Amino acid sequence: MKSFKTGKMIGLMGVGLLLMGQVGLAQDAKKGDQNKVNTRTRPGSMMEDSPVKFPEKGALPSKYNPDIKVPRQDAEKDYFIFASPCRSLKQIEQIQQEMPKGQFTVAKQDWSGLQRTHKILTEGGDLHIMAVGDSIVNDTMRSGWVGKLQEAYPKAKIKTTVYVRGGGGCRHYCEEGRVQKYIVPSKPDLVFIGGISQRGDIDSIREVMQQIRKDLPQVEFFLASGVFGTTDPRQPEALAKAQHSGSAAYGAGLKKLAKEEGAAYLDMTTPWAEYVVSSGVHPHVFYRDVVHANPYGEQILSKILMRWWKPENGTTNGH
C-alpha cells in the first residue's frame, strides 16, 4: 500500500477500498460501549460525508493485527485483563510510516505528580504501568506505545497491565471491590485512567484513585481526556460539548482533580483533533467502526502519548 501524502484528500472510492481490504479482526474490550458518545445508535455528523461504509455489526477488518501475543488474566464477565505492548516496534514503525501524516501540539511535561515514575525511567528500576478504563483505553494500549516508552527509557524495565470494560468508567471500577480484587494485587507503580466513558464523573475517578492509594500509598496517576467516539473532531463547538473532551468542562475538572490529588494530566482530545484535521483526510480513515480507532487511529494516540513522555517535549509534525 502506498503512503498517503500530507494534506491531500483521497477519493471516496479509494478510502472504501483501502479499509474494506484490511484483513483480520481487531481486538476489542466489548462489542460496543453503552453510553451516548460510544454507541452505534448515535453515529454523529461524521457519517454525512463519510467515505467509509462500516458494517452493521462488528468492525472493519484490520490490516494490522497485533503481532505480539500477550498473556491474559481471568476477570469477571465483560472485563478484560491483558498485558501490553501488543505490537512490535517494527510493526508500529510500519503503520506510522504508512498512515496519513498530521500535526499536533501537546502540553509541556509536568513531572511534579510523577516524580517516582520519572526517577525510575531515567535512573533505572522496575516500573509497572496499569491502564484502567473502557475500549478506548483498550485501543490506546493496543497501539503498543509502551514499547516506544521502553525504547525511549532503556534503563527502566517496564511492565504493563491493561484492565478494561466496554463502556467502563470509574463508576464501575470503584464498585464491588474491583480495586481490591484486580488492581491492588497487581501492585502498579503508575495508573493510567482515560477513555470516553467516564460521563464527566470526576467523583468516581477520585474514589478509584483514593481506593488504590489506601493500599498502595506510593502509586502515581496519569489522567487523560477522551478521544474518538462519535463527536466530529472537525467541529470544535461540538467537541467542546462532549462529556469526555479535554476542551469541555470535563477536561477542566480532570485537570483540577489531578492538581488536587497530585497526579499528572494530559488533554489528549485537542492534539488528537489537530492531527485528524491537519491530515487532510476524513476522520473515518482512522476508525474501524463509528466509535473506535483502527491501527492508524491507534498510532495517533501513541504519537500523542510519546510526545508527552519522551525526554524532549513540544510540537511535532507527527513523525
Buried (B, 14 or more C-beta within 10 A) or exposed (E): EEEBEBEEBBEEEEBBEBBEEBEEEBBBBBBBBBBEBBBBEBBBEBBEEBBBEBEEEBBBBBBBBBEEEBEEBEBEEBBBBBBBBBBBEEBBEBBBEBBBBBBBBBBEBBEEBBEBBBBBBEEEBEBBBBBBBBBBBBBBBBBBBBBBBBEBBEEBEBBBBBBBBBBBBBBBBBEEEBBEEBBBEBEBBBBBBBBBBBBBBBEBBBBBBEBBBEEBEEBBBBBBBBBBBBBBBBBBEBBBEBBBBBBBEBBBBBBEBBBEBBBBBBBBBBBBBBBBBBBBBBBBBBBBBBBBBBBBBBBBBBBBBBBBBBEEBEEBEBE
